Amino acid sequence: MEAAEYFSKDFEWEELRAEVENDPSLSYHVLPLESSTNNPSSQTKAAAAEEDSAAWKRFHIRHSSGKFFKERRYLLKEFPELVSCGEYSKVLEVGCGNGSTALPILRGNEHIIVYACDCSSETLERAEEIIDAATVVSVRHRFRTFCCDFSVTGFPKWLVCHTCQEVFLQKQQNCLPDVKESNGRHFNDSYSLKESGCCIGGVDFVTLIFILSAVPFQRMPTSIKECFSVLKPGGMLLFRDYGLYDMTMLRFEPDQRVGFMEYMRSDGTRSYFFSLDTVRELFVGAGFIELELEYCCVKSMNRRNGKSMRRVWVHGKFQKPM
């Protein structure tokens, strides 16, 4: 299946910014938001984190048919490294949903291995069904799922350990070519180094595709450091998410703001809209080297009402130092 034709510079972001910031009806989006002076207890934080995960689980159950998320065939054009990488390279896809990101990666590289996590086990089961139904070469042995909310618990230990990273630095090869499966392809958080014989030695790529924006802003720095920790030295993090002044941001009402550039939908799911400066501070602050960072500005047409929609996304590539 060919990648979709894709454009990323249909308009200038600075022109959109000027238009939004000079529109009185949209001024509330750029005003500071008063935050509570009370420091929440650890119990309150835990309850909030649990509710964040529960909201996304309900969201995916409502959209379990898979029709809500289209296969992201543009990814291989945006991130050609996923095609040109070495044989048996490992990708960690964070927040895989129904597999709309994993599927084009598996199609585009018949030797790549995708480890996919999500906070919902039901969602992972649906992703496995969709991947299995696709005509992808030897997919069953290249798509591994495990349940995990990386912003709360971090990643499981079997993904990487210091010993295996030392081995990688010395031999420039994986600790083991694969991890034995405990039950089909589905791992869980308790899958230990003892059960697998060894960890997988880290991954070559981490993909954060429209997932970081769903994490509360205060948990983003720790979440990105988790991604940094599971990458092999020289590995890359591939990032794509909602950009500042995207059409969907401007649709939020004032009472839906829960932070600066952070909003909550009526179903309890969150969405943050990134500026380039914010993304740079988050990733460079976690130890990454910035390779690419830009706004993707795309015009699309609403077929129902004939109106033009201006979408803004942030595209980024970051590397873990050798």
Disulfide bonds with the S-S distance in Angstrom:
none
